[in-house]
Amino acid sequence: MASFKILLVEDDPNLGQILNEYLTLKGYETKLCRDGEEGVKAFKREAFDLCLFDVMLPKKDGFSMAKEIRRDDKVTPIIFLTAKSMKEDTIEGFKIGGDDYITKPFSMEELLLRIQAILRRTAEKNPQISDQKIFEFGSFRFDFDKQILSWDGGENRLTSKESELLRLLCLHENQPLDRSTALKIIWRDDSYFNARSMDVYIAKLRKMLKADESVQIITIHGSGFKLITESNAEKE
């Protein structure tokens, strides 16, 4: 994936440092600011692909920052980080022009997947931002944009949900994909009924991948799924 630049504004020294190090480790260029005024100044000085704003900040809160930024910039995605969970705060964040809203405490993996999903959607509207759309694993080639999974001698056209799910699995190739995280990213809710729906899509993807025995989607019981692509793939 291309190197994206993220503006992170978080006044909690421990969480700010952890997020900064985690995103850097994942290949993002991250600018960490400790208060709202510093964050706005940084945004005006430099170009960023995405913003992560804590809502409760000294000098200028996250909502005020977003309002100021949105006067001139209607495009750059903004994700709010907050300990608040009231519906009114969520609505306020979206009214201001936020793209997503995640409540503390949250898993780093969920935040990463939300960032990836937003950057992918932004890339469709902004040609200056690129993201991975083509995946090759085993004997398969997966074109996310065209929603086509192809291999020597065959091709399957996927539904939107199948494509979203396969893309998450590909991004986590040979690594666990948390069930709850996938549900929140694709279905926006990890309810029992959505979980059952996801199981149906997993079964469909498994059937398609039978064309190459070295590729499997295994279930990690109590956790999620893993796309295995080694020739000595584990047995489920």
PAPA-877379 format. One record per residue: x, z, y of N, C-alpha, C in turn; residue number from 1. Coordinates in nm, 4 decimals, decimal comma. Each point is the difference from the previous one (the first is absolute). Layout:
<atoms>
X_Z_Y_X_Z_Y_X_Z_Y_NUM
...
</atoms>
This chain:
<atoms>
0,0846_0,0000_-0,1179_-0,0846_0,0000_0,1179_0,0885_0,0000_0,1234_1
-0,0456_-0,0665_0,1045_0,0754_-0,0063_0,1235_0,0155_0,1393_0,0586_2
0,1035_0,0180_0,0847_0,0230_0,1286_0,0642_-0,0898_0,0114_0,1217_3
-0,0938_0,0940_-0,0032_-0,0907_0,0223_0,1107_0,0464_0,1197_0,0816_4
-0,0378_0,0007_0,1275_0,0392_0,1084_0,0895_-0,1223_0,0868_0,0295_5
0,0131_0,1306_-0,0251_-0,1108_0,0940_0,0153_0,0325_0,1036_0,1063_6
-0,0968_0,0254_0,0912_0,0113_0,1074_0,0973_-0,0717_0,1219_-0,0562_7
0,0751_0,1039_-0,0298_-0,0538_0,1247_-0,0555_0,0056_0,1079_0,1076_8
-0,1170_0,0540_0,0353_-0,0052_0,1078_0,0996_-0,0594_0,1227_-0,0680_9
0,0840_0,0983_-0,0273_-0,0388_0,1209_-0,0733_0,0811_0,1179_0,0539_10
-0,0689_0,1046_0,0483_0,0707_0,1123_0,0605_0,0445_0,1059_-0,1013_11
-0,0587_-0,0010_-0,1198_0,0441_0,0935_-0,1037_0,1398_-0,0435_-0,0467_12
0,1029_0,0824_0,0250_0,1371_-0,0441_-0,0317_0,0227_-0,0294_-0,1472_13
-0,0608_0,0803_-0,0884_0,0203_-0,0225_-0,1435_-0,0698_-0,1267_-0,0479_14
-0,1301_-0,0128_0,0329_-0,0751_-0,1183_-0,0424_0,0551_-0,1262_0,0631_15
0,0370_0,0085_0,1268_0,0557_-0,1167_0,0678_0,1261_-0,0497_-0,0678_16
0,0889_0,0928_-0,0349_0,1255_-0,0382_-0,0647_-0,0247_-0,0561_-0,1395_17
-0,0923_0,0629_-0,0739_-0,0317_-0,0475_-0,1353_-0,0576_-0,1410_0,0042_18
-0,0960_-0,0230_0,0900_-0,0603_-0,1331_0,0129_0,1038_-0,1027_0,0429_19
0,0843_0,0374_0,0946_0,1032_-0,0905_0,0493_0,0946_-0,0416_-0,1126_20
0,0447_0,0966_-0,0790_0,0925_-0,0290_-0,1096_-0,0687_-0,0801_-0,1104_21
-0,1263_0,0334_-0,0309_-0,0725_-0,0699_-0,1061_-0,0224_-0,1467_0,0362_22
-0,0464_-0,0263_0,1218_-0,0265_-0,1377_0,0417_0,1288_-0,0806_0,0098_23
0,1070_0,0655_0,0442_0,1300_-0,0680_0,0053_0,0465_-0,0369_-0,1407_24
-0,0189_0,0934_-0,0936_0,0371_-0,0242_-0,1392_-0,0788_-0,1169_-0,0583_25
-0,1242_-0,0174_0,0462_-0,0846_-0,1088_-0,0491_0,0259_-0,1325_0,0717_26
0,0994_-0,0022_0,0870_0,0404_-0,1265_0,0611_-0,0535_-0,0258_0,1389_27
-0,0670_0,0982_0,0608_-0,0524_-0,0180_0,1349_0,1006_0,0517_0,1029_28
0,0014_-0,0643_0,1147_0,0781_0,0503_0,1131_-0,0927_0,0921_0,0788_29
0,0346_0,1274_0,0099_-0,0910_0,0988_0,0575_0,0581_0,0644_0,1250_30
-0,0827_0,0083_0,1041_0,0349_0,0692_0,1236_-0,0835_0,1267_0,0070_31
0,0643_0,1168_-0,0010_-0,0700_0,1281_0,0013_0,0004_0,0596_0,1398_32
-0,1210_0,0310_0,0491_-0,0147_0,0678_0,1287_-0,0731_0,1317_-0,0223_33
0,0264_0,0984_0,0863_-0,0529_0,1349_-0,0205_-0,1199_0,0349_0,0877_34
-0,0296_-0,0804_0,1016_-0,1183_0,0263_0,0825_-0,0612_-0,1312_0,0477_35
-0,1236_0,0083_0,0530_-0,0736_-0,1201_0,0365_0,0627_-0,0803_0,1119_36
0,0543_0,0673_0,0993_0,0608_-0,0725_0,1113_0,1222_-0,0790_-0,0461_37
0,0803_0,0635_-0,0830_0,1179_-0,0685_-0,0553_-0,0434_-0,1195_-0,0844_38
-0,1107_0,0173_-0,0746_-0,0495_-0,1079_-0,0845_-0,0457_-0,1207_0,0796_39
-0,0741_0,0234_0,1071_-0,0481_-0,1103_0,0843_0,1171_-0,0737_0,0640_40
0,0993_0,0755_0,0477_0,1178_-0,0628_0,0602_0,0733_-0,0870_-0,1016_41
0,0119_0,0493_-0,1231_0,0672_-0,0768_-0,1054_-0,0761_-0,1284_-0,0301_42
-0,1349_0,0097_-0,0042_-0,0819_-0,1176_-0,0298_0,0161_-0,1070_0,1086_43
0,0116_0,0437_0,1248_0,0136_-0,0959_0,1100_0,1387_-0,0626_0,0053_44
0,0999_0,0718_-0,0548_0,1373_-0,0509_0,0010_0,0282_-0,0959_-0,1142_45
-0,0587_0,0284_-0,1173_0,0347_-0,0738_-0,1211_-0,1238_-0,0623_-0,0644_46
0,0236_-0,0943_-0,0892_-0,1093_-0,0642_-0,0749_-0,0124_0,0662_-0,1360_47
-0,1228_0,0375_-0,0363_-0,0263_0,0640_-0,1283_-0,1063_-0,0777_-0,0766_48
0,0083_0,0080_-0,1328_-0,0987_-0,0660_-0,0857_-0,1172_0,0905_-0,0333_49
0,0202_0,1325_0,0122_-0,1058_0,0962_-0,0342_0,0336_0,1347_0,0626_50
-0,1062_0,0762_0,0348_0,0178_0,1329_0,0591_-0,0636_0,1068_-0,0889_51
0,0698_0,1124_-0,0153_-0,0533_0,1179_-0,0683_-0,0033_0,1124_0,1020_52
-0,1210_0,0406_0,0430_-0,0133_0,1006_0,1045_-0,0678_0,1254_-0,0532_53
0,0669_0,1137_0,0130_-0,0684_0,1262_-0,0219_-0,1013_0,0156_0,1140_54
-0,1158_0,0579_-0,0284_-0,1014_0,0155_0,1042_0,0359_0,1145_0,0945_55
0,0384_0,1144_-0,0559_0,0327_0,1179_0,0812_0,1486_-0,0031_0,0362_56
0,0282_-0,0432_0,1238_0,1381_-0,0133_0,0458_0,0172_0,0672_0,1364_57
0,1200_0,0495_0,0289_0,0252_0,0529_0,1342_0,0100_-0,1122_0,1035_58
-0,0339_0,0350_0,1246_0,0108_-0,0880_0,1176_-0,1057_-0,1096_0,0023_59
-0,0246_-0,0669_-0,1123_-0,1025_-0,1048_-0,0075_-0,0436_-0,0123_-0,1453_60
-0,1304_0,0216_-0,0282_-0,0449_-0,0029_-0,1399_-0,0079_-0,1433_-0,0529_61
-0,0167_-0,0112_-0,1311_0,0010_-0,1312_-0,0645_-0,1101_-0,0928_0,0480_62
-0,1201_0,0537_0,0255_-0,1092_-0,0829_0,0496_0,0314_-0,0539_0,1394_63
0,0566_0,0845_0,0857_0,0361_-0,0433_0,1357_0,1080_-0,1073_-0,0048_64
0,0951_0,0171_-0,0912_0,1035_-0,1017_-0,0186_-0,0617_-0,1337_-0,0372_65
-0,0921_0,0046_-0,0980_-0,0628_-0,1235_-0,0478_-0,0786_-0,0684_0,1114_66
-0,0725_0,0783_0,0799_-0,0765_-0,0572_0,1117_0,0915_-0,0722_0,0978_67
0,1143_0,0633_0,0297_0,0939_-0,0609_0,0941_0,0609_-0,1278_-0,0560_68
0,0338_0,0037_-0,1270_0,0605_-0,1175_-0,0635_-0,1000_-0,1145_-0,0106_69
-0,1247_0,0332_-0,0318_-0,1018_-0,1025_-0,0203_-0,0403_-0,0724_0,1292_70
0,0372_0,0529_0,1149_-0,0291_-0,0701_0,1258_0,0730_-0,1334_0,0066_71
0,1196_-0,0020_-0,0564_0,0819_-0,1216_0,0047_0,0219_-0,0649_-0,1365_72
-0,0119_0,0783_-0,1061_0,0285_-0,0500_-0,1354_-0,1211_0,0262_-0,0899_73
-0,0676_-0,1066_-0,0412_-0,1189_0,0131_-0,0843_0,0310_-0,0251_-0,1469_74
0,1263_-0,0308_-0,0312_0,0341_-0,0501_-0,1330_0,0760_0,0993_-0,0870_75
0,1045_0,0646_0,0549_0,0864_0,0851_-0,0812_-0,0813_0,1077_-0,0718_76
0,0073_0,0075_-0,1323_-0,0804_0,0969_-0,0757_0,0385_0,1446_0,0319_77
-0,1005_0,0879_0,0018_0,0215_0,1426_0,0239_-0,0657_0,0802_-0,1124_78
0,0769_0,0877_-0,0621_-0,0529_0,0937_-0,0991_0,0119_0,1408_0,0588_79
-0,1097_0,0747_-0,0023_0,0021_0,1370_0,0502_0,0283_0,0979_-0,1145_80
0,0880_0,0964_0,0270_0,0297_0,1074_-0,0930_-0,0522_0,1294_0,0611_81
-0,0807_0,0744_-0,0741_-0,0563_0,1210_0,0586_-0,0403_0,1017_-0,1046_82
-0,0010_0,1258_0,0424_-0,0488_0,1068_-0,0867_-0,1511_0,0133_0,0126_83
-0,0577_-0,0676_0,0992_-0,1442_0,0054_0,0186_-0,0700_-0,0876_-0,1039_84
-0,1212_0,0368_-0,0358_-0,0743_-0,0800_-0,0979_-0,1450_-0,0211_0,0426_85
-0,0312_0,0338_0,1251_-0,1375_-0,0154_0,0474_-0,0344_-0,1466_0,0203_86
-0,1230_-0,0348_-0,0351_-0,0450_-0,1383_0,0094_0,0117_-0,0531_0,1420_87
-0,0269_0,0864_0,0990_0,0057_-0,0434_0,1393_0,1401_-0,0465_0,0393_88
0,1016_0,0685_-0,0530_0,1373_-0,0386_0,0307_0,0340_-0,1348_-0,0615_89
-0,0482_-0,0228_-0,1226_0,0236_-0,1280_-0,0665_-0,0637_-0,1129_0,0798_90
-0,1237_0,0204_0,0417_-0,0716_-0,1017_0,0784_0,0709_-0,0262_0,1308_91
0,0439_0,1072_0,0665_0,0717_-0,0147_0,1267_0,1256_-0,0842_-0,0178_92
0,0741_0,0271_-0,1088_0,1220_-0,0756_-0,0255_-0,0257_-0,1491_-0,0155_93
-0,1062_-0,0359_-0,0707_-0,0321_-0,1417_-0,0191_-0,0541_-0,0633_0,1284_94
-0,0753_0,0761_0,0789_-0,0524_-0,0526_0,1268_0,1133_-0,0359_0,0956_95
0,1045_0,0807_-0,0013_0,1140_-0,0238_0,0879_0,0741_-0,1275_-0,0391_96
-0,0069_-0,0358_-0,1276_0,0703_-0,1186_-0,0472_0,0966_0,0280_-0,1118_97
-0,0173_0,1170_-0,0648_0,0849_0,0313_-0,1140_-0,0375_-0,0834_-0,1209_98
0,0976_-0,0251_-0,0872_-0,0238_-0,0818_-0,1193_-0,0237_0,0844_-0,1245_99
0,0491_0,1244_0,0016_-0,0201_0,0880_-0,1153_0,0210_0,1436_0,0460_100
-0,0393_0,0918_-0,0873_-0,0026_0,1419_0,0358_0,0236_0,0784_-0,1285_101
0,1075_0,0766_-0,0050_0,0326_0,0724_-0,1228_0,0164_0,1486_0,0322_102
-0,0654_0,0842_-0,0789_-0,0034_0,1435_0,0254_0,1082_0,0738_-0,0776_103
0,0693_0,0884_0,0662_0,1010_0,0843_-0,0642_-0,0687_0,1073_-0,0843_104
0,0589_0,0396_-0,1122_0,1205_-0,0590_-0,0600_-0,0334_-0,1297_-0,0733_105
0,0934_-0,0921_-0,0036_-0,0201_-0,1280_-0,0678_0,1227_-0,0311_-0,0845_106
-0,0163_-0,0865_-0,0980_0,1141_-0,0390_-0,0831_0,0768_-0,1116_0,0696_107
0,1308_0,0023_-0,0148_0,0843_-0,1027_0,0613_-0,0347_-0,1383_-0,0554_108
-0,0326_-0,0049_-0,1293_-0,0334_-0,1284_-0,0620_-0,1268_-0,0579_0,0612_109
-0,1010_0,0853_0,0243_-0,1232_-0,0491_0,0604_0,0269_-0,0548_0,1399_110
0,0793_0,0720_0,0783_0,0331_-0,0476_0,1337_0,0731_-0,1333_-0,0071_111
0,0954_-0,0120_-0,0927_0,0758_-0,1246_-0,0146_-0,0916_-0,1165_-0,0331_112
-0,0939_0,0206_-0,0928_-0,0907_-0,1076_-0,0381_-0,0946_-0,0378_0,1140_113
-0,0406_0,0980_0,0781_-0,0851_-0,0300_0,1157_0,0768_-0,0832_0,1027_114
0,1262_0,0361_0,0208_0,0847_-0,0770_0,0914_0,0144_-0,1436_-0,0489_115
0,0279_-0,0162_-0,1298_0,0180_-0,1338_-0,0567_-0,1278_-0,0825_0,0122_116
-0,1148_0,0640_-0,0256_-0,1279_-0,0713_0,0076_-0,0286_-0,0460_0,1423_117
0,0265_0,0853_0,0980_-0,0247_-0,0357_0,1395_0,0948_-0,1099_0,0460_118
0,1278_0,0096_-0,0372_0,0960_-0,1030_0,0394_-0,0352_-0,1347_-0,0633_119
-0,0543_0,0040_-0,1225_-0,0415_-0,1249_-0,0629_-0,1152_-0,0635_0,0767_120
-0,0994_0,0815_0,0368_-0,1137_-0,0528_0,0756_0,0436_-0,0509_0,1364_121
0,0935_0,0717_0,0623_0,0501_-0,0422_0,1307_0,0745_-0,1319_-0,0107_122
0,0732_-0,0181_-0,1102_0,0764_-0,1227_-0,0193_-0,0901_-0,1227_-0,0038_123
-0,1235_0,0171_-0,0477_-0,0930_-0,1113_-0,0077_-0,0420_-0,0471_0,1398_124
0,0084_0,0911_0,0992_-0,0397_-0,0334_0,1368_0,1206_-0,0271_0,0896_125
0,1166_0,0497_-0,0401_0,1198_-0,0123_0,0809_0,1114_-0,0652_-0,0806_126
0,0306_-0,1284_0,0246_0,1010_-0,0710_-0,0794_0,1409_0,0555_0,0157_127
0,0225_0,0860_0,1014_0,1331_0,0568_0,0186_0,0278_0,1102_-0,1021_128
-0,1060_0,0520_-0,0630_0,0173_0,1052_-0,1000_-0,0167_-0,0610_-0,1385_129
0,0980_0,0211_-0,0850_-0,0078_-0,0537_-0,1361_-0,0072_0,1135_-0,0999_130
-0,0561_-0,0281_-0,1159_-0,0081_0,0992_-0,1062_-0,0016_-0,0756_-0,1321_131
0,0289_0,0688_-0,1064_0,0089_-0,0675_-0,1287_-0,1367_-0,0439_-0,0488_132
-0,0129_-0,1278_-0,0303_-0,1258_-0,0562_-0,0489_0,0145_-0,0620_-0,1385_133
0,1239_-0,0320_-0,0382_0,0266_-0,0638_-0,1290_0,0778_0,0968_-0,0892_134
-0,0481_0,0160_-0,1240_0,0661_0,0890_-0,0954_0,0280_-0,0777_-0,1281_135
0,1177_0,0171_-0,0548_0,0362_-0,0619_-0,1269_0,0459_0,1097_-0,0951_136
-0,0633_0,0090_-0,1144_0,0349_0,1015_-0,0993_-0,0304_-0,0561_-0,1377_137
0,0925_0,0239_-0,0944_-0,0148_-0,0622_-0,1310_-0,0095_-0,1508_0,0158_138
-0,0976_-0,0607_-0,0652_-0,0206_-0,1448_0,0148_-0,1097_-0,0308_0,1027_139
-0,0416_0,1016_0,0773_-0,1108_-0,0157_0,0940_0,0476_-0,0241_0,1431_140
-0,0870_-0,0674_0,0734_0,0158_-0,0148_0,1455_-0,1340_0,0368_0,0625_141
0,0016_0,0964_0,0910_-0,1224_0,0471_0,0633_0,0050_-0,0322_0,1490_142
-0,0948_-0,0818_0,0440_-0,0135_-0,0357_0,1413_-0,1140_0,0831_0,0575_143
0,0341_0,1019_0,0773_-0,1017_0,0915_0,0513_-0,0964_-0,0699_0,0954_144
0,0523_-0,0842_0,0891_-0,0859_-0,0691_0,0962_-0,1026_-0,0890_-0,0691_145
0,0460_-0,0767_-0,0992_-0,0892_-0,0922_-0,0703_-0,0786_0,0687_-0,1108_146
0,0382_0,1269_-0,0309_-0,0639_0,0785_-0,1052_0,0068_-0,0716_-0,1350_147
0,1218_-0,0520_-0,0289_0,0215_-0,0742_-0,1245_0,1148_0,0619_-0,0794_148
-0,0259_0,0278_-0,1255_0,1025_0,0439_-0,0945_0,0247_-0,1165_-0,0955_149
0,1226_-0,0506_0,0002_0,0302_-0,1178_-0,0826_0,1192_0,0259_-0,0904_150
0,0067_-0,0782_-0,1071_0,1115_0,0047_-0,0936_0,0086_-0,1364_-0,0662_151
0,1034_-0,0218_-0,0759_0,0192_-0,1299_-0,0648_-0,1169_-0,0287_-0,0937_152
-0,0807_-0,0946_0,0389_-0,1133_-0,0391_-0,0840_-0,1307_0,0674_0,0339_153
-0,0039_0,0778_0,1063_-0,1258_0,0669_0,0326_-0,0074_0,0503_0,1424_154
-0,1225_0,0335_0,0404_-0,0235_0,0477_0,1364_-0,1304_0,0783_0,0038_155
-0,0012_0,1084_0,0766_-0,1220_0,0780_0,0211_-0,0219_0,0201_0,1485_156
-0,1226_-0,0246_0,0466_-0,0352_0,0288_0,1382_-0,0598_0,1407_0,0041_157
0,0578_0,0846_0,0835_-0,0392_0,1395_0,0051_-0,1039_0,0279_0,1085_158
-0,0744_0,1084_-0,0179_-0,0890_0,0473_0,1051_0,0839_0,0771_0,1025_159
-0,0607_0,0344_0,1130_0,0727_0,0734_0,1037_0,0495_0,1349_-0,0510_160
-0,0862_0,0726_-0,0721_0,0383_0,1303_-0,0520_0,1107_-0,0140_-0,1044_161
-0,0092_-0,0991_-0,0869_0,1049_-0,0232_-0,1003_0,1331_-0,0303_0,0683_162
-0,0051_-0,0792_0,1063_0,1222_-0,0352_0,0728_0,0617_0,1209_0,0676_163
-0,0836_0,0819_0,0652_0,0501_0,1206_0,0662_0,0649_0,0938_-0,1010_164
-0,0650_0,0163_-0,1133_0,0502_0,0916_-0,1022_0,1295_-0,0515_-0,0617_165
0,0049_-0,1288_-0,0304_0,1214_-0,0570_-0,0591_0,1153_0,0073_0,0995_166
-0,0290_-0,0193_0,1260_0,1061_0,0083_0,1012_0,0591_0,1410_0,0065_167
-0,0850_0,1018_-0,0025_0,0503_0,1377_0,0004_0,0867_0,0262_-0,1232_168
-0,0439_-0,0507_-0,1140_0,0777_0,0169_-0,1227_0,1350_-0,0710_0,0114_169
-0,0011_-0,1200_0,0585_0,1246_-0,0757_0,0159_0,0954_0,0704_0,0965_170
-0,0550_0,0583_0,1070_0,0833_0,0725_0,0946_0,0624_0,1241_-0,0634_171
-0,0646_0,0487_-0,1065_0,0509_0,1166_-0,0733_0,0518_-0,0410_-0,1377_172
0,0488_-0,1213_-0,0115_0,0457_-0,0515_-0,1294_0,0943_0,0988_-0,0687_173
-0,0357_0,0342_-0,1254_0,0759_0,0958_-0,0810_0,0023_0,1408_0,0595_174
-0,0941_0,0275_0,0913_-0,0138_0,1333_0,0587_-0,1470_0,0413_-0,0064_175
-0,0290_0,1301_-0,0052_-0,1390_0,0440_-0,0074_-0,0777_-0,0329_0,1275_176
-0,1238_-0,0427_-0,0175_-0,0936_-0,0184_0,1113_-0,1079_0,1054_-0,0154_177
-0,0070_0,0916_0,0948_-0,0959_0,1100_-0,0074_-0,1433_-0,0529_0,0092_178
-0,0850_0,0457_-0,0916_-0,1391_-0,0458_-0,0063_-0,0752_0,0288_0,1308_179
0,0098_0,1234_0,0485_-0,0718_0,0389_0,1204_0,0457_-0,0803_0,1205_180
0,1305_-0,0231_0,0091_0,0547_-0,0768_0,1119_-0,0529_-0,1429_-0,0020_181
0,0005_-0,0630_-0,1169_-0,0505_-0,1374_-0,0119_-0,1475_-0,0079_0,0392_182
-0,0784_0,0986_-0,0410_-0,1429_0,0017_0,0339_-0,0211_0,0113_0,1502_183
0,0786_0,0847_0,0652_-0,0160_0,0184_0,1444_0,0435_-0,1240_0,0774_184
0,1021_-0,0689_-0,0498_0,0484_-0,1192_0,0691_-0,0976_-0,1166_-0,0161_185
-0,0481_-0,0222_-0,1209_-0,0833_-0,1177_-0,0282_-0,1483_0,0265_0,0210_186
-0,0485_0,1136_-0,0513_-0,1433_0,0315_0,0099_-0,0312_0,0949_0,1154_187
0,1040_0,0554_0,0619_-0,0129_0,0947_0,1109_-0,0608_0,1337_-0,0415_188
-0,0175_0,0220_-0,1289_-0,0598_0,1243_-0,0481_0,0339_0,0153_-0,1483_189
0,0410_0,1216_-0,0397_0,0402_0,0200_-0,1403_-0,1098_0,0688_-0,0807_190
-0,1233_-0,0443_0,0195_-0,1131_0,0575_-0,0728_0,0033_-0,0398_-0,1479_191
-0,0795_0,0708_-0,0791_-0,0071_-0,0265_-0,1436_-0,0445_-0,1438_-0,0274_192
-0,1009_-0,0466_0,0745_-0,0539_-0,1343_-0,0245_0,1012_-0,1087_0,0362_193
0,0745_0,0206_0,1078_0,1047_-0,0962_0,0340_0,1117_0,0021_-0,1033_194
0,0289_0,1179_-0,0534_0,1024_0,0109_-0,1040_-0,0408_-0,0784_-0,1240_195
-0,1263_0,0085_-0,0368_-0,0491_-0,0761_-0,1152_0,0086_-0,1505_0,0283_196
-0,0308_-0,0382_0,1231_0,0096_-0,1407_0,0383_0,1444_-0,0485_-0,0100_197
0,0943_0,0822_0,0448_0,1405_-0,0381_-0,0082_0,0439_-0,0165_-0,1450_198
-0,0497_0,0847_-0,0893_0,0337_-0,0118_-0,1424_-0,0428_-0,1358_-0,0558_199
-0,1142_-0,0484_0,0484_-0,0482_-0,1317_-0,0434_0,0966_-0,1097_0,0459_200
0,0458_0,0099_0,1247_0,0933_-0,1003_0,0524_0,1358_0,0079_-0,0705_201
0,0430_0,1194_-0,0337_0,1253_0,0156_-0,0748_-0,0118_-0,0699_-0,1353_202
-0,1158_0,0177_-0,0653_-0,0224_-0,0641_-0,1308_0,0049_-0,1522_0,0130_203
-0,0564_-0,0530_0,1078_0,0021_-0,1451_0,0221_0,1415_-0,0503_0,0224_204
0,0780_0,0744_0,0800_0,1383_-0,0398_0,0248_0,0824_0,0048_-0,1281_205
-0,0228_0,1009_-0,0820_0,0714_0,0090_-0,1282_-0,0275_-0,1225_-0,0870_206
-0,1243_-0,0425_-0,0002_-0,0375_-0,1169_-0,0808_0,0729_-0,1246_0,0491_207
0,0118_-0,0130_0,1325_0,0697_-0,1166_0,0561_0,1489_0,0027_-0,0333_208
0,0590_0,1199_-0,0027_0,1444_0,0128_-0,0204_0,0422_-0,0119_-0,1458_209
-0,0957_-0,0167_-0,0907_0,0324_-0,0153_-0,1417_0,0774_-0,1279_-0,0284_210
0,0027_-0,0926_0,0966_0,0747_-0,1244_-0,0182_0,1502_0,0247_-0,0128_211
0,0471_0,1167_0,0433_0,1419_0,0357_-0,0123_0,0066_0,1415_-0,0548_212
0,0426_0,0154_-0,1237_0,0015_0,1311_-0,0654_0,1006_0,0961_0,0607_213
0,0948_-0,0512_0,0793_0,0997_0,0875_0,0618_-0,0537_0,0689_0,1255_214
-0,1206_-0,0392_0,0412_-0,0615_0,0584_0,1197_-0,1224_0,0803_-0,0402_215
-0,0073_0,1228_0,0461_-0,1143_0,0855_-0,0331_-0,0379_0,0890_0,1181_216
-0,1257_0,0382_0,0055_-0,0443_0,1069_0,0897_-0,0297_0,1198_-0,0891_217
0,0815_0,1041_0,0121_-0,0221_0,1175_-0,0834_-0,0708_0,1084_0,0807_218
-0,0726_0,0849_-0,0693_-0,0666_0,1139_0,0631_0,0897_0,1224_-0,0095_219
0,0206_0,0645_0,1134_0,0724_0,1276_0,0030_-0,1080_0,1069_0,0075_220
-0,0296_0,0605_-0,1112_-0,1152_0,0890_-0,0100_0,0063_0,1142_0,1018_221
-0,1107_0,0169_0,0718_-0,0093_0,1032_0,1010_0,0651_-0,0366_0,1313_222
0,0546_-0,1214_0,0086_0,0707_-0,0391_0,1223_-0,0458_-0,1359_0,0524_223
0,0264_-0,1059_-0,0767_-0,0344_-0,1334_0,0492_0,0443_-0,1091_-0,0949_224
0,0642_-0,1024_0,0571_0,0374_-0,1173_-0,0784_0,1417_-0,0441_0,0350_225
0,0563_-0,0825_-0,0873_0,1320_-0,0559_0,0249_0,0064_-0,1414_-0,0540_226
0,0499_-0,0922_0,0831_0,0237_-0,1373_-0,0435_0,1407_-0,0059_-0,0582_227
0,0089_-0,0200_-0,1321_0,1278_-0,0062_-0,0704_0,0372_-0,1464_-0,0213_228
0,1210_-0,0362_0,0426_0,0384_-0,1408_-0,0113_0,1265_-0,0223_-0,0816_229
0,0603_0,1074_-0,0539_0,1174_-0,0198_-0,0830_-0,0413_-0,0597_-0,1345_230
0,0951_-0,0633_-0,0653_-0,0288_-0,0621_-0,1299_-0,0314_0,1061_-0,1062_231
0,0544_0,1202_0,0199_-0,0278_0,1072_-0,0956_-0,1059_0,0941_0,0557_232
-0,1064_-0,0595_0,0514_-0,1055_0,0777_0,0659_-0,0528_0,1103_-0,0906_233
-0,0318_0,1144_0,0663_-0,0553_0,1133_-0,0736_-0,1375_-0,0368_-0,0569_234
-0,0364_0,0662_-0,1040_-0,1340_-0,0164_-0,0549_-0,0913_0,1043_0,0621_235
-0,1192_-0,0425_0,0297_-0,0950_0,0921_0,0634_-0,0411_0,1083_-0,0972_236
</atoms>
